Amino acid sequence: MILGLVAICAPLGDSCLARGMAAMPAITAAHPGLLVAAVFTPWIAAGIALLIGFFASYLTALSWADLTFVLPATAFGYVIIALLARFWLHEAISLERWAGIVLIALGVGFVAHGPSLTEHPASEETEAAEVETR
C-alpha cells in the first residue's frame, strides 16, 4: 500500500503542479513574487500536498525496504505521469518517449521480483550478544 502511495502521489502531484503553472505567467528572477503567489493557487497547493504525501510515503518505505527496491518502485510513476500528461493535460508524447516508458516499466518488473530487504549475515558480535542473552 505504501509503495502504491509512492507511485501515485508523485505523478499526481507533478501533474497538478504542471496544470497550475500552465495558467501562470512565466516566472523570472525579476518577479519572484509571482512564485509566492503561485504557491497559493488551488492546483499548485494540491500538487504540493500530494508531493508531501509522496515524501512521507517514500520515507516510510525506506524505513522497511532497501533503497535499491524502493527507488525503482517509484519509477513506475513515469508510466502514470505519461498517461496523465497524455490524457489529462493533453500533451503530445512521441513514440520514442513511449518506448522509454515501456523499458522503465520492464526494468521495474525485474527489480520487483527481488527481495525488498537485503539479508546481512550475522556478525560475530551479534552472535555473541545472542548467546549471552540466552
FENDA-V372217 format. One record per run of one state. SS is the DSSP state (H for helix, E for strand, C for the rest). FROM is the first residue (numbers start at 1). TO is the last residue. If there is no record, write none. Layout:
# FENDA-V372217
ss=SS from=FROM to=TO
ss=SS from=FROM to=TO
This chain:
# FENDA-V372217
ss=C from=1 to=1
ss=H from=2 to=22
ss=C from=23 to=28
ss=H from=29 to=31
ss=C from=32 to=32
ss=H from=33 to=39
ss=C from=40 to=41
ss=H from=42 to=64
ss=C from=65 to=66
ss=H from=67 to=75
ss=C from=76 to=76
ss=H from=77 to=87
ss=C from=88 to=94
ss=H from=95 to=112
ss=C from=113 to=123
ss=H from=124 to=133
ss=C from=134 to=134
